[in-house]
Amino acid sequence: MKVSIIGGGGRVGSDAAYALQFGGVVREMALVDMNGDMAAGEALDLRHGASLTCNQTFTSSDDYGIVDGSDCVVITAGLRRRPDETRLELVNRNVSLFKGILEHLKGVKLNDGATIVVVSNPVDILTHLAAQADIVPQSQVLGLGTVLDTCRFRSLLADHFKLNATDVKALILGEHGDSMVPILSSATLGGVPLSSIPNYEAEIQEVFEFTRKSGAEVIRLKGGAGRAVGVSIKEVVESISLNTEKVLPVSSWQKGTLGISDISLSLPTKVGRKGVVQVIEPVVNDMEREGLHKSAKSLKDVLAQIS
Ligand SMILES: NC(=O)c1ccc[n+]([C@@H]2O[C@H](COP(=O)([O-])OP(=O)(O)OC[C@H]3O[C@@H](n4cnc5c(N)ncnc54)[C@H](O)[C@@H]3O)[C@@H](O)[C@H]2O)c1
């Protein structure tokens, strides 16, 4: 499989490429970046490690020509969130840049069934724009959505309860942003329902709040998030590449699940070679359902302002 990473010279794009190098699930990676030198440097650096990782080819350019023949295009190019800025405030700065990228993608020849994975923020809004762009069918457009938030939440819950992160199952759904919703009613710790702990909602409130602010904290500390988002992107690309139909909280155009439609946000979704295989209706309590509807509304309000 050939994956192109638009913004591959940047922090998120290059960390995604690095995660994919260890993942070994794609054969070819093309790094496109308006900063051609950065993309070339990343590609050379990755190539240097090939003898100790896996057999892959790397190309780079500031020209979209190298995207021809891709099976998956991951878009990470974008402006970074300022520490005091919400993801939705980024919308105005990022939409025109993103539309320019979509215009470039209209001019390249993607393979049949190719998917577009949007990572740039605000990811749900940009995923919706990509799905409207008619480059590939709507169901072949996914956003990273709350995959990263879910990954962060599981790790931070594990720290709180002194467990391995892989033993904690908990989802965050809705917007990748301020209105994200933790689904606590079905969360488990080593197979034990979180809800069996007295006052569990109050106990984990601080953990959730830190999860929600974690992205801004990483930006404050090191300038931008990269490692966890890189492995989150790898998780999605792996499910596409191997057609594993893994259920992931990716963002996609919703069509009525839980009564949500006409907006892209994250719900549990089977991800396969051609993108969305099925959106799965999660079991949620009334408060969680209400939170997801609020998330949809806040995204629709933003979408209305830009279209
Ligand atoms: N969805 C998520 O979970 C998540 C997590 C972290 C970051 N992000 C988002 O990812 C994006 C990138 O963040 P970053 O830290 O890597 O920023 P960065 O500045 O390090 O990298 C962005 C790269 O995009 C390139 N670029 C800009 N416009 C381009 C264009 N038109 N064509 C090709 N390349 C272009 C830049 O040259 C740069 O190398 C931001 O929008 C950020 O908010 C999303």
The ligand as an SDF file (V2000), in Angstrom:
LIG
                    3D

 44 48  0  0  0  0  0  0  0  0999 V2000
   -6.3340   15.5240   14.9760 N   0  0  0  0  0  0  0  0  0  0  0  0
   -5.4620   15.4470   15.9650 C   0  0  0  0  0  0  0  0  0  0  0  0
   -5.6150   14.6240   16.8920 O   0  0  0  0  0  0  0  0  0  0  0  0
   -4.2550   16.3670   15.9540 C   0  0  0  0  0  0  0  0  0  0  0  0
   -3.2660   16.2580   16.9440 C   0  0  0  0  0  0  0  0  0  0  0  0
   -2.1740   17.1080   16.8970 C   0  0  0  0  0  0  0  0  0  0  0  0
   -2.0720   18.0720   15.8880 C   0  0  0  0  0  0  0  0  0  0  0  0
   -3.0590   18.1630   14.9560 N   0  0  0  0  0  0  0  0  0  0  0  0
   -3.0200   19.1620   13.8820 C   0  0  0  0  0  0  0  0  0  0  0  0
   -2.0610   18.7690   12.9060 O   0  0  0  0  0  0  0  0  0  0  0  0
   -1.6710   19.9210   12.1590 C   0  0  0  0  0  0  0  0  0  0  0  0
   -0.1480   19.9650   12.0240 C   0  0  0  0  0  0  0  0  0  0  0  0
    0.4680   20.1570   13.2740 O   0  0  0  0  0  0  0  0  0  0  0  0
    2.0690   20.1120   13.3920 P   0  0  0  0  0  0  0  0  0  0  0  0
    2.3770   20.2520   14.8300 O   0  0  0  0  0  0  0  0  0  0  0  0
    2.6150   18.9700   12.6220 O   0  0  0  0  0  0  0  0  0  0  0  0
    2.4710   21.4730   12.6390 O   0  0  0  0  0  0  0  0  0  0  0  0
    3.8490   21.7460   11.8710 P   0  0  0  0  0  0  0  0  0  0  0  0
    3.8970   23.2160   11.6640 O   0  0  0  0  0  0  0  0  0  0  0  0
    4.9870   21.0800   12.5750 O   0  0  0  0  0  0  0  0  0  0  0  0
    3.6750   20.9900   10.4790 O   0  0  0  0  0  0  0  0  0  0  0  0
    2.7680   21.4100    9.4840 C   0  0  0  0  0  0  0  0  0  0  0  0
    3.4680   21.1800    8.1630 C   0  0  0  0  0  0  0  0  0  0  0  0
    2.5200   21.4570    7.1160 O   0  0  0  0  0  0  0  0  0  0  0  0
    3.2630   22.0580    6.0570 C   0  0  0  0  0  0  0  0  0  0  0  0
    2.2910   22.7460    5.1860 N   0  0  0  0  0  0  0  0  0  0  0  0
    1.5590   23.8550    5.4500 C   0  0  0  0  0  0  0  0  0  0  0  0
    0.7720   24.1360    4.4040 N   0  0  0  0  0  0  0  0  0  0  0  0
    0.9770   23.1800    3.4640 C   0  0  0  0  0  0  0  0  0  0  0  0
    0.4490   22.9090    2.1770 C   0  0  0  0  0  0  0  0  0  0  0  0
   -0.4830   23.7030    1.6510 N   0  0  0  0  0  0  0  0  0  0  0  0
    0.8950   21.8140    1.4960 N   0  0  0  0  0  0  0  0  0  0  0  0
    1.8450   21.0250    2.0360 C   0  0  0  0  0  0  0  0  0  0  0  0
    2.3900   21.2240    3.2580 N   0  0  0  0  0  0  0  0  0  0  0  0
    1.9530   22.2860    3.9610 C   0  0  0  0  0  0  0  0  0  0  0  0
    4.2530   22.9830    6.7600 C   0  0  0  0  0  0  0  0  0  0  0  0
    5.3520   23.3100    5.9120 O   0  0  0  0  0  0  0  0  0  0  0  0
    4.6640   22.1170    7.9480 C   0  0  0  0  0  0  0  0  0  0  0  0
    5.8230   21.3340    7.6660 O   0  0  0  0  0  0  0  0  0  0  0  0
   -2.2780   21.1260   12.8980 C   0  0  0  0  0  0  0  0  0  0  0  0
   -3.4810   21.5160   12.2560 O   0  0  0  0  0  0  0  0  0  0  0  0
   -2.5820   20.5590   14.2730 C   0  0  0  0  0  0  0  0  0  0  0  0
   -3.5880   21.2830   14.9390 O   0  0  0  0  0  0  0  0  0  0  0  0
   -4.1370   17.3310   14.9590 C   0  0  0  0  0  0  0  0  0  0  0  0
  1  2  1  0
  2  3  2  0
  2  4  1  0
  4  5  1  0
  4 44  2  0
  5  6  2  0
  6  7  1  0
  7  8  2  0
  8  9  1  0
  8 44  1  0
  9 10  1  0
  9 42  1  0
 10 11  1  0
 11 12  1  0
 11 40  1  0
 12 13  1  0
 13 14  1  0
 14 15  2  0
 14 16  1  0
 14 17  1  0
 17 18  1  0
 18 19  2  0
 18 20  1  0
 18 21  1  0
 21 22  1  0
 22 23  1  0
 23 24  1  0
 23 38  1  0
 24 25  1  0
 25 26  1  0
 25 36  1  0
 26 27  1  0
 26 35  1  0
 27 28  2  0
 28 29  1  0
 29 30  1  0
 29 35  2  0
 30 31  1  0
 30 32  2  0
 32 33  1  0
 33 34  2  0
 34 35  1  0
 36 37  1  0
 36 38  1  0
 38 39  1  0
 40 41  1  0
 40 42  1  0
 42 43  1  0
M  CHG  2   8   1  16  -1
M  END
$$$$
